[in-house]
Amino acid sequence: MREDIIHMPVGLFTQEPETIAASLASKEVSPQGPATGMRLLMFYITRAGRRLSASRLKKLEKARKLLNVEVEKAIREEERRKIA
């Protein structure tokens, strides 16, 4: 089995923002790192955006902000590894 395949739980985007962000940042869902999870989330928001309620969109935007923190951490770690 390939290691770069994404395994996203069914109904993930209906969960709470913290759950969405943590799941998309995990190696199980995004083996290539949290940036892959961010791309998945942004794809979902842009494709389903018009059909989402305002409250659902607000929760997804919160998940995006939380996930962005994880992406920035991963970038800093990668930069530290390159320097060392």
Backbone atoms as SQL, in Angstrom:
CREATE TABLE atoms (id INTEGER PRIMARY KEY, chain TEXT, resi INTEGER, resn TEXT, atom TEXT, x REAL, y REAL, z REAL);
INSERT INTO atoms VALUES
  (1, 'A', 1, 'MET', 'N', 0.835, -1.175, 0.000),
  (2, 'A', 1, 'MET', 'CA', 0.000, 0.000, 0.000),
  (3, 'A', 1, 'MET', 'C', 0.887, 1.247, 0.000),
  (4, 'A', 2, 'ARG', 'N', 0.452, 2.270, -0.720),
  (5, 'A', 2, 'ARG', 'CA', 1.216, 3.511, -0.797),
  (6, 'A', 2, 'ARG', 'C', 1.075, 4.308, 0.486),
  (7, 'A', 3, 'GLU', 'N', 2.147, 4.958, 0.899),
  (8, 'A', 3, 'GLU', 'CA', 2.146, 5.740, 2.130),
  (9, 'A', 3, 'GLU', 'C', 1.538, 7.131, 1.951),
  (10, 'A', 4, 'ASP', 'N', 1.400, 7.586, 0.711),
  (11, 'A', 4, 'ASP', 'CA', 0.921, 8.947, 0.496),
  (12, 'A', 4, 'ASP', 'C', -0.580, 9.022, 0.231),
  (13, 'A', 5, 'ILE', 'N', -1.303, 7.936, 0.433),
  (14, 'A', 5, 'ILE', 'CA', -2.743, 7.932, 0.211),
  (15, 'A', 5, 'ILE', 'C', -3.423, 8.588, 1.410),
  (16, 'A', 6, 'ILE', 'N', -4.422, 9.397, 1.131),
  (17, 'A', 6, 'ILE', 'CA', -5.150, 10.103, 2.168),
  (18, 'A', 6, 'ILE', 'C', -6.305, 9.228, 2.646),
  (19, 'A', 7, 'HIS', 'N', -6.427, 9.073, 3.954),
  (20, 'A', 7, 'HIS', 'CA', -7.490, 8.280, 4.560),
  (21, 'A', 7, 'HIS', 'C', -8.326, 9.185, 5.449),
  (22, 'A', 8, 'MET', 'N', -9.340, 9.801, 4.875),
  (23, 'A', 8, 'MET', 'CA', -10.152, 10.755, 5.603),
  (24, 'A', 8, 'MET', 'C', -11.388, 10.061, 6.182),
  (25, 'A', 9, 'PRO', 'N', -11.661, 10.240, 7.479),
  (26, 'A', 9, 'PRO', 'CA', -12.854, 9.634, 8.076),
  (27, 'A', 9, 'PRO', 'C', -14.135, 10.165, 7.441),
  (28, 'A', 10, 'VAL', 'N', -15.134, 9.318, 7.323),
  (29, 'A', 10, 'VAL', 'CA', -16.428, 9.719, 6.777),
  (30, 'A', 10, 'VAL', 'C', -17.055, 10.745, 7.715),
  (31, 'A', 11, 'GLY', 'N', -17.593, 11.807, 7.160),
  (32, 'A', 11, 'GLY', 'CA', -18.249, 12.839, 7.951),
  (33, 'A', 11, 'GLY', 'C', -17.317, 13.772, 8.698),
  (34, 'A', 12, 'LEU', 'N', -16.055, 13.777, 8.334),
  (35, 'A', 12, 'LEU', 'CA', -15.081, 14.604, 9.047),
  (36, 'A', 12, 'LEU', 'C', -15.471, 16.075, 9.065),
  (37, 'A', 13, 'PHE', 'N', -15.925, 16.606, 7.959),
  (38, 'A', 13, 'PHE', 'CA', -16.200, 18.036, 7.874),
  (39, 'A', 13, 'PHE', 'C', -17.476, 18.454, 8.601),
  (40, 'A', 14, 'THR', 'N', -18.188, 17.495, 9.188),
  (41, 'A', 14, 'THR', 'CA', -19.364, 17.831, 9.998),
  (42, 'A', 14, 'THR', 'C', -19.012, 17.867, 11.482),
  (43, 'A', 15, 'GLN', 'N', -17.764, 17.558, 11.820),
  (44, 'A', 15, 'GLN', 'CA', -17.316, 17.543, 13.219),
  (45, 'A', 15, 'GLN', 'C', -17.026, 18.965, 13.707),
  (46, 'A', 16, 'GLU', 'N', -16.624, 19.058, 14.962),
  (47, 'A', 16, 'GLU', 'CA', -16.240, 20.349, 15.550),
  (48, 'A', 16, 'GLU', 'C', -14.898, 20.802, 14.964),
  (49, 'A', 17, 'PRO', 'N', -14.630, 22.115, 14.947),
  (50, 'A', 17, 'PRO', 'CA', -13.402, 22.642, 14.334),
  (51, 'A', 17, 'PRO', 'C', -12.116, 22.017, 14.869),
  (52, 'A', 18, 'GLU', 'N', -12.049, 21.801, 16.178),
  (53, 'A', 18, 'GLU', 'CA', -10.847, 21.226, 16.771),
  (54, 'A', 18, 'GLU', 'C', -10.606, 19.804, 16.256),
  (55, 'A', 19, 'THR', 'N', -11.679, 19.040, 16.107),
  (56, 'A', 19, 'THR', 'CA', -11.579, 17.670, 15.604),
  (57, 'A', 19, 'THR', 'C', -11.147, 17.664, 14.144),
  (58, 'A', 20, 'ILE', 'N', -11.723, 18.560, 13.357),
  (59, 'A', 20, 'ILE', 'CA', -11.364, 18.650, 11.936),
  (60, 'A', 20, 'ILE', 'C', -9.878, 18.974, 11.788),
  (61, 'A', 21, 'ALA', 'N', -9.434, 20.007, 12.501),
  (62, 'A', 21, 'ALA', 'CA', -8.034, 20.440, 12.392),
  (63, 'A', 21, 'ALA', 'C', -7.075, 19.350, 12.848),
  (64, 'A', 22, 'ALA', 'N', -7.374, 18.727, 13.981),
  (65, 'A', 22, 'ALA', 'CA', -6.488, 17.684, 14.501),
  (66, 'A', 22, 'ALA', 'C', -6.430, 16.493, 13.548),
  (67, 'A', 23, 'SER', 'N', -7.558, 16.116, 13.007),
  (68, 'A', 23, 'SER', 'CA', -7.601, 14.972, 12.104),
  (69, 'A', 23, 'SER', 'C', -6.847, 15.265, 10.804),
  (70, 'A', 24, 'LEU', 'N', -7.073, 16.445, 10.231),
  (71, 'A', 24, 'LEU', 'CA', -6.400, 16.793, 8.976),
  (72, 'A', 24, 'LEU', 'C', -4.898, 16.992, 9.161),
  (73, 'A', 25, 'ALA', 'N', -4.464, 17.313, 10.369),
  (74, 'A', 25, 'ALA', 'CA', -3.033, 17.483, 10.641),
  (75, 'A', 25, 'ALA', 'C', -2.349, 16.156, 10.952),
  (76, 'A', 26, 'SER', 'N', -3.130, 15.116, 11.219),
  (77, 'A', 26, 'SER', 'CA', -2.560, 13.828, 11.623),
  (78, 'A', 26, 'SER', 'C', -1.912, 13.097, 10.454),
  (79, 'A', 27, 'LYS', 'N', -0.952, 12.253, 10.771),
  (80, 'A', 27, 'LYS', 'CA', -0.265, 11.454, 9.756),
  (81, 'A', 27, 'LYS', 'C', -1.200, 10.430, 9.135),
  (82, 'A', 28, 'GLU', 'N', -2.240, 9.994, 9.869),
  (83, 'A', 28, 'GLU', 'CA', -3.179, 9.011, 9.331),
  (84, 'A', 28, 'GLU', 'C', -3.973, 9.582, 8.160),
  (85, 'A', 29, 'VAL', 'N', -4.380, 10.839, 8.288),
  (86, 'A', 29, 'VAL', 'CA', -5.176, 11.470, 7.232),
  (87, 'A', 29, 'VAL', 'C', -4.276, 12.131, 6.197),
  (88, 'A', 30, 'SER', 'N', -3.236, 12.806, 6.645),
  (89, 'A', 30, 'SER', 'CA', -2.352, 13.552, 5.747),
  (90, 'A', 30, 'SER', 'C', -0.911, 13.083, 5.931),
  (91, 'A', 31, 'PRO', 'N', -0.551, 11.954, 5.316),
  (92, 'A', 31, 'PRO', 'CA', 0.789, 11.406, 5.519),
  (93, 'A', 31, 'PRO', 'C', 1.919, 12.347, 5.085),
  (94, 'A', 32, 'GLN', 'N', 1.631, 13.263, 4.174),
  (95, 'A', 32, 'GLN', 'CA', 2.664, 14.166, 3.693),
  (96, 'A', 32, 'GLN', 'C', 2.755, 15.440, 4.529),
  (97, 'A', 33, 'GLY', 'N', 1.938, 15.541, 5.577),
  (98, 'A', 33, 'GLY', 'CA', 2.002, 16.685, 6.467),
  (99, 'A', 33, 'GLY', 'C', 0.722, 17.492, 6.490),
  (100, 'A', 34, 'PRO', 'N', 0.626, 18.429, 7.442),
  (101, 'A', 34, 'PRO', 'CA', -0.603, 19.203, 7.612),
  (102, 'A', 34, 'PRO', 'C', -0.943, 20.109, 6.437),
  (103, 'A', 35, 'ALA', 'N', 0.014, 20.434, 5.606),
  (104, 'A', 35, 'ALA', 'CA', -0.297, 21.267, 4.433),
  (105, 'A', 35, 'ALA', 'C', -1.246, 20.533, 3.490),
  (106, 'A', 36, 'THR', 'N', -1.120, 19.222, 3.416),
  (107, 'A', 36, 'THR', 'CA', -2.035, 18.421, 2.605),
  (108, 'A', 36, 'THR', 'C', -3.444, 18.519, 3.180),
  (109, 'A', 37, 'GLY', 'N', -3.545, 18.444, 4.508),
  (110, 'A', 37, 'GLY', 'CA', -4.838, 18.596, 5.165),
  (111, 'A', 37, 'GLY', 'C', -5.443, 19.962, 4.900),
  (112, 'A', 38, 'MET', 'N', -4.607, 20.988, 4.888),
  (113, 'A', 38, 'MET', 'CA', -5.087, 22.343, 4.596),
  (114, 'A', 38, 'MET', 'C', -5.654, 22.414, 3.183),
  (115, 'A', 39, 'ARG', 'N', -4.970, 21.789, 2.235),
  (116, 'A', 39, 'ARG', 'CA', -5.480, 21.786, 0.858),
  (117, 'A', 39, 'ARG', 'C', -6.830, 21.080, 0.771),
  (118, 'A', 40, 'LEU', 'N', -6.980, 19.990, 1.501),
  (119, 'A', 40, 'LEU', 'CA', -8.264, 19.276, 1.520),
  (120, 'A', 40, 'LEU', 'C', -9.371, 20.155, 2.088),
  (121, 'A', 41, 'LEU', 'N', -9.081, 20.831, 3.192),
  (122, 'A', 41, 'LEU', 'CA', -10.071, 21.689, 3.826),
  (123, 'A', 41, 'LEU', 'C', -10.450, 22.846, 2.908),
  (124, 'A', 42, 'MET', 'N', -9.475, 23.478, 2.308),
  (125, 'A', 42, 'MET', 'CA', -9.765, 24.604, 1.416),
  (126, 'A', 42, 'MET', 'C', -10.545, 24.157, 0.187),
  (127, 'A', 43, 'PHE', 'N', -10.229, 22.984, -0.324),
  (128, 'A', 43, 'PHE', 'CA', -10.979, 22.436, -1.457),
  (129, 'A', 43, 'PHE', 'C', -12.439, 22.239, -1.054),
  (130, 'A', 44, 'TYR', 'N', -12.665, 21.673, 0.121),
  (131, 'A', 44, 'TYR', 'CA', -14.027, 21.447, 0.592),
  (132, 'A', 44, 'TYR', 'C', -14.768, 22.768, 0.762),
  (133, 'A', 45, 'ILE', 'N', -14.117, 23.748, 1.377),
  (134, 'A', 45, 'ILE', 'CA', -14.771, 25.042, 1.607),
  (135, 'A', 45, 'ILE', 'C', -15.132, 25.701, 0.282),
  (136, 'A', 46, 'THR', 'N', -14.236, 25.683, -0.675),
  (137, 'A', 46, 'THR', 'CA', -14.528, 26.358, -1.949),
  (138, 'A', 46, 'THR', 'C', -15.553, 25.599, -2.783),
  (139, 'A', 47, 'ARG', 'N', -15.545, 24.276, -2.726),
  (140, 'A', 47, 'ARG', 'CA', -16.500, 23.494, -3.515),
  (141, 'A', 47, 'ARG', 'C', -17.889, 23.489, -2.898),
  (142, 'A', 48, 'ALA', 'N', -17.986, 23.440, -1.566),
  (143, 'A', 48, 'ALA', 'CA', -19.279, 23.349, -0.899),
  (144, 'A', 48, 'ALA', 'C', -19.734, 24.690, -0.339),
  (145, 'A', 49, 'GLY', 'N', -18.914, 25.703, -0.465),
  (146, 'A', 49, 'GLY', 'CA', -19.154, 26.989, 0.180),
  (147, 'A', 49, 'GLY', 'C', -20.530, 27.583, 0.010),
  (148, 'A', 50, 'ARG', 'N', -21.065, 27.579, -1.181),
  (149, 'A', 50, 'ARG', 'CA', -22.373, 28.193, -1.420),
  (150, 'A', 50, 'ARG', 'C', -23.508, 27.419, -0.757),
  (151, 'A', 51, 'ARG', 'N', -23.303, 26.136, -0.551),
  (152, 'A', 51, 'ARG', 'CA', -24.356, 25.305, 0.045),
  (153, 'A', 51, 'ARG', 'C', -24.249, 25.214, 1.558),
  (154, 'A', 52, 'LEU', 'N', -23.201, 25.758, 2.143),
  (155, 'A', 52, 'LEU', 'CA', -22.997, 25.664, 3.586),
  (156, 'A', 52, 'LEU', 'C', -23.751, 26.766, 4.318),
  (157, 'A', 53, 'SER', 'N', -24.273, 26.425, 5.486),
  (158, 'A', 53, 'SER', 'CA', -24.920, 27.451, 6.308),
  (159, 'A', 53, 'SER', 'C', -23.836, 28.376, 6.864),
  (160, 'A', 54, 'ALA', 'N', -24.255, 29.531, 7.321),
  (161, 'A', 54, 'ALA', 'CA', -23.300, 30.491, 7.869),
  (162, 'A', 54, 'ALA', 'C', -22.597, 29.920, 9.098),
  (163, 'A', 55, 'SER', 'N', -23.330, 29.187, 9.932),
  (164, 'A', 55, 'SER', 'CA', -22.715, 28.628, 11.131),
  (165, 'A', 55, 'SER', 'C', -21.717, 27.525, 10.776),
  (166, 'A', 56, 'ARG', 'N', -22.039, 26.716, 9.768),
  (167, 'A', 56, 'ARG', 'CA', -21.121, 25.641, 9.344),
  (168, 'A', 56, 'ARG', 'C', -19.857, 26.249, 8.742),
  (169, 'A', 57, 'LEU', 'N', -20.028, 27.275, 7.914),
  (170, 'A', 57, 'LEU', 'CA', -18.882, 27.939, 7.300),
  (171, 'A', 57, 'LEU', 'C', -17.997, 28.579, 8.371),
  (172, 'A', 58, 'LYS', 'N', -18.607, 29.140, 9.396),
  (173, 'A', 58, 'LYS', 'CA', -17.846, 29.744, 10.489),
  (174, 'A', 58, 'LYS', 'C', -17.012, 28.680, 11.204),
  (175, 'A', 59, 'LYS', 'N', -17.580, 27.493, 11.429),
  (176, 'A', 59, 'LYS', 'CA', -16.843, 26.410, 12.073),
  (177, 'A', 59, 'LYS', 'C', -15.696, 25.930, 11.183),
  (178, 'A', 60, 'LEU', 'N', -15.924, 25.849, 9.893),
  (179, 'A', 60, 'LEU', 'CA', -14.862, 25.420, 8.981),
  (180, 'A', 60, 'LEU', 'C', -13.740, 26.455, 8.918),
  (181, 'A', 61, 'GLU', 'N', -14.097, 27.728, 8.992),
  (182, 'A', 61, 'GLU', 'CA', -13.078, 28.783, 9.008),
  (183, 'A', 61, 'GLU', 'C', -12.253, 28.711, 10.300),
  (184, 'A', 62, 'LYS', 'N', -12.897, 28.373, 11.405),
  (185, 'A', 62, 'LYS', 'CA', -12.159, 28.206, 12.660),
  (186, 'A', 62, 'LYS', 'C', -11.202, 27.021, 12.537),
  (187, 'A', 63, 'ALA', 'N', -11.672, 25.938, 11.921),
  (188, 'A', 63, 'ALA', 'CA', -10.807, 24.774, 11.700),
  (189, 'A', 63, 'ALA', 'C', -9.625, 25.160, 10.821),
  (190, 'A', 64, 'ARG', 'N', -9.863, 26.006, 9.829),
  (191, 'A', 64, 'ARG', 'CA', -8.788, 26.460, 8.942),
  (192, 'A', 64, 'ARG', 'C', -7.731, 27.222, 9.731),
  (193, 'A', 65, 'LYS', 'N', -8.170, 28.083, 10.638),
  (194, 'A', 65, 'LYS', 'CA', -7.219, 28.850, 11.450),
  (195, 'A', 65, 'LYS', 'C', -6.411, 27.932, 12.361),
  (196, 'A', 66, 'LEU', 'N', -7.080, 26.967, 12.981),
  (197, 'A', 66, 'LEU', 'CA', -6.383, 26.018, 13.844),
  (198, 'A', 66, 'LEU', 'C', -5.383, 25.178, 13.051),
  (199, 'A', 67, 'LEU', 'N', -5.797, 24.753, 11.883),
  (200, 'A', 67, 'LEU', 'CA', -4.916, 23.947, 11.040),
  (201, 'A', 67, 'LEU', 'C', -3.743, 24.774, 10.523),
  (202, 'A', 68, 'ASN', 'N', -3.977, 26.041, 10.286),
  (203, 'A', 68, 'ASN', 'CA', -2.897, 26.916, 9.828),
  (204, 'A', 68, 'ASN', 'C', -1.772, 26.988, 10.860),
  (205, 'A', 69, 'VAL', 'N', -2.125, 26.959, 12.137),
  (206, 'A', 69, 'VAL', 'CA', -1.112, 26.943, 13.199),
  (207, 'A', 69, 'VAL', 'C', -0.244, 25.691, 13.061),
  (208, 'A', 70, 'GLU', 'N', -0.875, 24.547, 12.779),
  (209, 'A', 70, 'GLU', 'CA', -0.139, 23.294, 12.613),
  (210, 'A', 70, 'GLU', 'C', 0.755, 23.334, 11.369),
  (211, 'A', 71, 'VAL', 'N', 0.268, 23.930, 10.311),
  (212, 'A', 71, 'VAL', 'CA', 1.066, 24.056, 9.078),
  (213, 'A', 71, 'VAL', 'C', 2.299, 24.911, 9.349),
  (214, 'A', 72, 'GLU', 'N', 2.117, 26.017, 10.051),
  (215, 'A', 72, 'GLU', 'CA', 3.250, 26.890, 10.365),
  (216, 'A', 72, 'GLU', 'C', 4.269, 26.181, 11.252),
  (217, 'A', 73, 'LYS', 'N', 3.800, 25.376, 12.219),
  (218, 'A', 73, 'LYS', 'CA', 4.715, 24.594, 13.052),
  (219, 'A', 73, 'LYS', 'C', 5.532, 23.636, 12.195),
  (220, 'A', 74, 'ALA', 'N', 4.866, 22.962, 11.267),
  (221, 'A', 74, 'ALA', 'CA', 5.558, 22.006, 10.403),
  (222, 'A', 74, 'ALA', 'C', 6.601, 22.707, 9.542),
  (223, 'A', 75, 'ILE', 'N', 6.299, 23.898, 9.063),
  (224, 'A', 75, 'ILE', 'CA', 7.249, 24.666, 8.248),
  (225, 'A', 75, 'ILE', 'C', 8.468, 25.044, 9.087),
  (226, 'A', 76, 'ARG', 'N', 8.235, 25.507, 10.319),
  (227, 'A', 76, 'ARG', 'CA', 9.353, 25.873, 11.203),
  (228, 'A', 76, 'ARG', 'C', 10.223, 24.655, 11.518),
  (229, 'A', 77, 'GLU', 'N', 9.596, 23.508, 11.768),
  (230, 'A', 77, 'GLU', 'CA', 10.361, 22.287, 12.045),
  (231, 'A', 77, 'GLU', 'C', 11.204, 21.883, 10.843),
  (232, 'A', 78, 'GLU', 'N', 10.634, 21.993, 9.657),
  (233, 'A', 78, 'GLU', 'CA', 11.370, 21.650, 8.438),
  (234, 'A', 78, 'GLU', 'C', 12.557, 22.583, 8.251),
  (235, 'A', 79, 'GLU', 'N', 12.365, 23.872, 8.529),
  (236, 'A', 79, 'GLU', 'CA', 13.470, 24.827, 8.408),
  (237, 'A', 79, 'GLU', 'C', 14.571, 24.516, 9.412),
  (238, 'A', 80, 'ARG', 'N', 14.188, 24.140, 10.646),
  (239, 'A', 80, 'ARG', 'CA', 15.185, 23.773, 11.649),
  (240, 'A', 80, 'ARG', 'C', 15.962, 22.556, 11.223),
  (241, 'A', 81, 'ARG', 'N', 15.304, 21.576, 10.619),
  (242, 'A', 81, 'ARG', 'CA', 16.000, 20.375, 10.160),
  (243, 'A', 81, 'ARG', 'C', 16.993, 20.699, 9.044),
  (244, 'A', 82, 'LYS', 'N', 16.641, 21.644, 8.189),
  (245, 'A', 82, 'LYS', 'CA', 17.542, 22.015, 7.089),
  (246, 'A', 82, 'LYS', 'C', 18.781, 22.714, 7.632),
  (247, 'A', 83, 'ILE', 'N', 18.622, 23.500, 8.684),
  (248, 'A', 83, 'ILE', 'CA', 19.741, 24.230, 9.260),
  (249, 'A', 83, 'ILE', 'C', 20.678, 23.280, 10.009),
  (250, 'A', 84, 'ALA', 'N', 20.103, 22.312, 10.707),
  (251, 'A', 84, 'ALA', 'CA', 20.910, 21.385, 11.543),
  (252, 'A', 84, 'ALA', 'C', 21.677, 20.389, 10.744);
